[in-house]
């Protein structure tokens, strides 16, 4: 999903998108289009982890990582990749365990209790990255594939509101659960948006919101819009606004 938010925040590489490609030609085609007018972060080349890979920002600032996967089966074509930098560098493994506790039936925990998939760790002599921290990990939350890594190099960016992750909820109880588990900064709470203890942004959103904002009843749409703009956690008050109560 996409929204227009003006110049308040800008995209940065702390969240990028892997694009799994079955052929090298597919990587090259995507690279040509995505890098046009953008900024190359890692040149298109052969690397130890892939024969064809590149990392680029597109002309809008969104970061992409087209990668040749060797032609194997791909469950999810585009995978969000989280890079833990600055104050949260070295906390990738901790974060994966935390998210696995929050999102049930996930494969993120790195302590052996679930199907963790930490593919690579930094070793000795790879400073500034600390030995044992995560070079690359893959995990799943509620059916959504993610990737994650630590990076101790100097980066002038961090997670921000430019990219967030929506958690659709059917009930107020479900919203309360995720809000209690994830929210770590009361100042960042607004309109269903929250920031967790690692700085990652989530939108805990009722599934009925799109229905409420649809249709041709402009007065009702205005009521719902005004209601959620003034709320933190969304649900019951939205239903009252929708019903005109």
C-alpha positions in Angstrom: 0.0 0.0 0.0 1.1 3.6 -0.5 0.1 7.0 0.8 1.2 10.5 0.1 2.7 12.0 3.2 4.6 15.0 1.9 8.2 15.8 2.9 7.8 14.7 6.5 9.9 11.6 6.2 12.1 10.0 3.5 12.7 6.5 2.4 16.1 5.0 3.4 17.9 1.7 3.2 17.1 0.5 6.7 14.1 -1.2 5.0 14.7 -2.5 1.5 13.0 -5.1 -0.7 14.7 -8.3 -1.9 13.3 -9.4 -5.3 14.0 -13.1 -5.9 14.8 -13.8 -9.5 15.0 -17.2 -11.2 17.4 -16.1 -13.9 20.3 -13.7 -14.2 18.5 -12.0 -17.1 15.6 -11.2 -14.8 18.0 -9.6 -12.3 19.5 -7.5 -15.1 16.1 -6.4 -16.4 14.9 -5.3 -13.0 18.2 -3.6 -12.3 18.1 -1.5 -15.4 14.6 -0.2 -14.5 15.0 0.2 -10.8 18.4 1.9 -10.8 17.5 4.3 -13.6 17.6 7.8 -12.0 18.4 6.3 -8.6 21.5 5.6 -6.5 23.5 2.4 -6.5 24.3 1.1 -3.0 26.0 -2.2 -4.1 26.9 -2.6 -7.8 25.3 -5.3 -9.9 27.9 -8.1 -9.8 28.7 -11.6 -8.6 29.0 -12.0 -4.8 29.7 -15.0 -2.6 26.0 -15.3 -1.7 24.7 -14.9 -5.3 26.1 -15.0 -8.8 24.0 -12.0 -9.7 23.0 -9.3 -7.2 22.7 -5.6 -6.8 21.3 -3.1 -4.3 19.9 0.2 -5.5 17.7 3.1 -4.5 15.1 3.9 -7.2 14.3 7.4 -8.3 11.8 7.7 -5.5 14.3 6.6 -2.8 12.9 3.1 -2.2 15.7 0.5 -1.8 15.6 -2.7 -3.9 17.9 -5.8 -3.9 17.3 -7.9 -7.1 19.0 -11.3 -6.5 19.5 -14.5 -8.5 18.3 -17.4 -6.4 19.5 -20.2 -8.6 16.1 -21.0 -10.1 14.7 -22.8 -7.0 11.2 -22.6 -5.7 10.2 -19.1 -4.5 7.3 -18.8 -2.0 7.4 -15.0 -2.0 8.7 -12.9 -4.8 9.3 -9.6 -2.9 10.7 -9.8 0.7 11.1 -6.9 3.1 14.6 -6.7 4.5 15.3 -5.0 7.9 18.8 -3.6 8.6 19.5 -2.9 12.3 21.9 0.0 12.5 23.1 2.6 15.0 21.6 2.1 18.5 19.9 -1.2 17.5 22.9 -2.7 15.7 23.6 -6.1 17.2 20.0 -6.6 18.2 18.7 -8.5 15.2 18.7 -11.8 16.9 16.9 -10.4 20.0 14.4 -8.7 17.7 13.6 -11.9 15.8 12.9 -13.7 19.1 10.7 -10.8 20.3 8.6 -10.7 17.0 8.2 -14.5 17.2 6.7 -14.1 20.7 4.3 -11.4 19.5 3.2 -13.0 16.2 2.1 -16.5 17.0 2.9 -19.4 14.6 6.0 -17.6 13.3 9.4 -19.0 12.4 11.5 -16.1 13.7 12.9 -17.2 17.1 16.7 -17.7 17.0 17.0 -19.8 20.2 16.2 -23.2 18.8 12.6 -23.2 19.9 11.3 -22.6 16.3 12.6 -22.9 12.8 15.1 -20.1 12.9 17.1 -19.5 9.7 20.1 -17.4 10.5 22.1 -18.1 7.4 25.3 -16.2 8.3 27.0 -14.5 11.2 29.9 -12.1 11.3 33.2 -13.7 12.2 36.5 -12.5 13.6 38.2 -9.6 11.9 35.1 -8.2 10.3 35.1 -5.0 12.4 33.2 -2.8 12.9 30.7 -5.7 12.9 30.9 -7.7 16.1 31.6 -11.4 15.9 28.4 -13.5 16.2 26.0 -10.8 15.2 23.7 -11.4 12.3 25.0 -11.0 8.7 21.8 -12.4 7.3 18.7 -14.1 8.6 15.3 -15.0 7.1 12.1 -15.4 9.1 8.3 -15.5 8.8 5.7 -13.5 10.7 2.1 -14.4 10.2 2.9 -15.9 6.8 4.9 -12.9 5.6 8.6 -13.6 4.8 11.2 -11.1 6.0 14.9 -10.8 6.0 17.1 -9.1 8.6 20.8 -8.2 9.3 23.0 -6.1 11.6 25.3 -3.5 10.2 27.8 -1.6 12.5 29.1 0.6 9.7 28.3 4.3 10.0 24.8 4.9 8.6 23.0 8.3 8.8 19.6 6.7 8.8 17.4 4.4 10.9 13.9 2.9 10.8 11.2 5.6 10.3 7.6 6.1 9.2 8.4 6.1 5.5 7.9 2.3 5.6 5.6 0.6 8.0 4.0 -2.8 8.4 0.2 -3.2 8.6 -1.3 -5.7 11.1 -5.0 -6.2 10.2 -7.1 -7.0 13.2 -10.7 -8.2 13.4 -11.5 -7.2 17.0 -10.7 -4.6 19.6 -9.2 -7.4 21.7 -6.8 -8.2 18.9 -5.8 -4.6 18.5 -5.2 -4.2 22.2 -3.0 -7.3 22.2 -0.7 -6.0 19.4 -0.7 -2.5 20.8 0.4 -3.7 24.3 3.1 -5.9 22.9 4.5 -3.7 20.2 4.2 0.0 21.3 7.3 1.4 23.0 7.0 5.1 22.4 3.8 6.9 23.4 4.8 10.0 21.5 4.7 8.0 18.2 1.2 6.7 18.8 -1.4 8.1 16.3 -4.1 6.8 14.0 -3.2 3.2 14.6 0.5 3.8 14.0 3.1 2.9 16.7 6.8 2.4 17.1 8.3 -0.6 18.7 11.5 -0.8 20.9 13.7 -1.2 17.9 12.2 1.8 16.1 10.3 -0.2 13.5 6.9 1.3 12.6 3.7 -0.7 12.6 0.0 0.1 11.8 -2.4 -1.9 13.9 -5.5 -1.5 11.8 -9.1 -2.8 12.0 -10.0 -4.9 8.9 -13.3 -3.0 8.6 -11.6 0.4 8.0 -11.5 0.1 4.2 -15.2 -0.8 4.2 -15.9 2.2 6.4 -14.0 4.6 4.2 -15.6 3.2 1.0 -19.0 3.9 -0.6 -20.6 7.2 -1.6 -21.8 8.5 1.7 -19.5 11.5 2.1 -20.8 12.5 5.4 -20.2 9.1 6.9 -16.7 9.0 5.4 -15.9 12.4 6.9 -17.1 11.1 10.3 -14.9 8.1 10.2 -11.9 10.0 8.9 -12.2 12.6 11.7 -12.6 9.8 14.3 -9.4 8.0 13.4 -7.3 11.1 13.0 -8.0 11.9 16.6 -7.4 8.3 17.9 -4.5 6.1 18.8 -6.0 2.6 18.9 -8.7 2.2 16.4 -11.9 0.1 16.5 -14.9 0.7 18.7 -15.0 4.5 18.3 -14.7 4.0 14.5 -17.8 1.8 14.6 -19.7 4.5 16.4 -18.6 7.1 13.9 -19.5 4.9 11.0 -23.0 4.2 12.5 -23.5 7.9 13.3 -23.7 7.3 17.1 
